[in-house]
Amino acid sequence: MSEKIEFDYFPHPKRDPKTKVLREEYYPLISTRISYGHALGRNFLALVDSGSDFNLFQQFLGKG
């Protein structure tokens, strides 16, 4: 059985390549830390790869 995972979405400025208009896009980011051996690295935000910024398909096709 699959588990539902929720992420917080954070605004990020993005320029439309055609119109050059600056707008906010929201992306799911998670706090991440990479360690090596016993040394802990700094925390940073990592993008959850949740798909394309622009979708060709209608929303109802992705609902289960």
N, C-alpha and C positions, 0 to 999 in steps of 0.2 A: 504494500500500500504506500502511495506517495504521501509526502508530508508537505503542508503548505508553508512556504517561507515568505516573509514580508520584509521589504527593504524601505528605508527612507529615501525619498527623492530630493535632490538638491538642485537649485537653479544654476545654470551655467550659460554665459553669453555665447551666442552663435550667430554668425553672419550668413544670411541666405546667399548662396552663390550666384543666383540669377538677379535678384533685386538689390543685393548689397545691404538690405535692411538688417539691423542688429536686433535680435530678439532673445528671449530667455527660453532655453530648453531645459527640461528637468530630467535628470539621470539618477538611476539607483546607484548609490555609493555605499561601500562598507568599510569600516575601520579594519586595517590589516597591519600585521607586523611580521616581518621575515627575520628569522634568527639563523645563526650559523654557529654550530658547536654550542657553547654556553653563553655566547654573546648575543644579547637581544638588540635588534635594530629599532629604529624609530617607528612610531605609528604613522601610517599614511592612509589616505583614502584610495580605494581601488574601485574601478567601474565594474559593475555586474553586467556582463554581456547579455543584454536582454533583447537584442534584435536591432533592427534598422531604425534610424531616425524617421524615415519616411516609408510607409507601408503601402503596397499596391493593393492589398486585400482588405475587404471590409471587416470590421471588428467582430461581427457575429461568427465568422469562420474560425476564429481562434478560441472561441468559448467552448468548453467541454460539456 
